[in-house]
Amino acid sequence: MADHDDALTRLVQEHVGRGRRLTFRAFEEQAVDPVTGRRISKSTAENVAKGHQIKVTPSVLRAIAAGIGEDPAKVRSAAIRQYIGIEVTDPFNTDPDDDDTVIRVAHEVGVSAEELEKARAVLDNPEPEHDSQ
């Protein structure tokens, strides 16, 4: 399993740069956090696209999402994967349109479905019966 995943970098590269639908200048103009109004700079956009470290804050991630026209949750997941080295998944594969509670599990990037079965077993039975001995 790789110790580094460039998920956020790849996500930005899909949308921004030579041959993409957005130039860095256009991205910069659109990259405004709808909550705080914070903008990211062209150099920050370029740093993300080159895989360089940036200061990650909720407002920066929302601005990136606005800039590339992606769901903020997708951008946040990519940043968590790249900068922290974990991913968050649903071991129950809940339908996205389901209104019930959805459980998410944070785990190392690249964990197999079999390894997630242990988490699912615990979640299915959070208070196991104890031995009578």
C-alpha positions in Angstrom: 0.0 0.0 0.0 1.4 3.4 -0.9 2.2 5.8 1.9 1.1 8.8 -0.2 -1.9 9.3 -2.4 -2.3 12.4 -4.5 -6.1 12.3 -4.6 -6.6 16.1 -4.2 -3.9 16.8 -6.8 -5.4 14.4 -9.3 -8.9 15.8 -8.7 -7.7 19.4 -9.4 -5.7 18.2 -12.4 -8.9 16.6 -13.9 -10.4 20.1 -14.2 -7.6 22.7 -14.3 -4.6 23.2 -16.6 -3.5 23.0 -20.2 -6.1 21.0 -22.2 -8.7 21.0 -19.4 -11.9 22.9 -19.2 -10.4 25.5 -16.8 -7.3 27.6 -16.9 -5.6 28.4 -13.6 -6.8 32.0 -14.0 -10.5 30.8 -14.5 -10.1 28.4 -11.6 -8.8 31.2 -9.4 -11.8 33.4 -10.3 -14.3 30.7 -9.4 -12.5 29.4 -6.3 -14.4 31.3 -3.7 -15.7 29.7 -0.5 -19.4 30.3 -0.5 -19.5 30.3 3.4 -16.7 32.8 4.2 -16.0 34.5 0.8 -12.4 33.4 1.0 -10.6 33.1 -2.3 -7.6 31.0 -3.1 -4.8 32.4 -5.2 -3.6 31.2 -8.6 -0.3 30.1 -6.9 -2.3 27.9 -4.4 -4.2 26.4 -7.3 -0.9 25.7 -9.1 0.6 24.2 -5.9 -2.3 21.8 -5.5 -2.1 20.8 -9.1 1.7 20.1 -8.8 1.2 18.1 -5.6 2.9 20.5 -3.3 1.7 20.9 0.3 -0.8 23.7 1.0 -2.4 24.8 4.2 -5.7 22.9 4.3 -8.6 24.5 6.0 -12.4 24.0 5.5 -12.6 27.3 3.7 -9.8 26.4 1.3 -11.4 23.1 0.5 -14.8 24.7 -0.1 -13.1 27.3 -2.4 -11.4 24.5 -4.3 -14.7 22.7 -4.7 -16.4 25.9 -6.0 -13.5 26.5 -8.3 -13.7 23.1 -10.0 -17.4 22.7 -9.7 -17.3 19.6 -7.5 -19.1 18.5 -4.4 -17.3 19.8 -1.3 -17.5 16.4 0.3 -15.6 14.9 -2.6 -12.9 17.5 -2.3 -12.7 17.0 1.5 -12.4 13.2 1.0 -9.6 13.7 -1.5 -7.7 16.1 0.8 -8.1 13.7 3.8 -6.8 10.9 1.6 -3.8 12.9 0.4 -2.8 14.9 3.5 -3.8 12.5 6.3 -3.5 9.1 4.6 -6.9 7.8 5.4 -10.2 7.4 3.6 -13.7 7.3 4.8 -16.0 4.6 3.5 -19.4 3.0 4.2 -18.9 -0.7 5.0 -22.6 -1.3 4.5 -22.7 0.2 0.9 -25.7 2.3 1.8 -27.7 3.7 -1.1 -26.9 7.4 -1.4 -30.6 8.2 -1.5 -31.3 6.3 1.7 -32.6 8.7 4.4 -31.6 6.4 7.3 -28.4 6.9 9.3 -25.3 6.2 7.3 -22.2 4.9 9.1 -18.8 5.8 7.9 -15.5 4.2 8.9 -12.1 6.0 8.7 -9.3 3.6 7.7 -5.9 3.5 6.0 -6.0 4.0 2.3 -6.1 0.7 0.4 -7.8 -1.4 3.1 -9.5 -4.4 1.5 -13.2 -5.2 1.7 -12.3 -8.3 3.8 -10.5 -6.1 6.3 -13.5 -3.8 6.6 -15.6 -6.8 7.4 -14.2 -6.6 11.0 -15.5 -3.1 11.4 -18.8 -4.1 10.0 -19.1 -7.1 12.4 -18.5 -4.7 15.3 -21.0 -2.2 14.0 -23.6 -5.0 13.5 -23.2 -6.1 17.1 -21.8 -3.3 19.2 -22.5 -5.0 22.5 -21.5 -8.6 22.1 -22.6 -11.1 24.7 -19.9 -11.9 27.2 -18.8 -15.4 28.2 -20.6 -16.6 31.3 -17.4 -17.8 32.9 
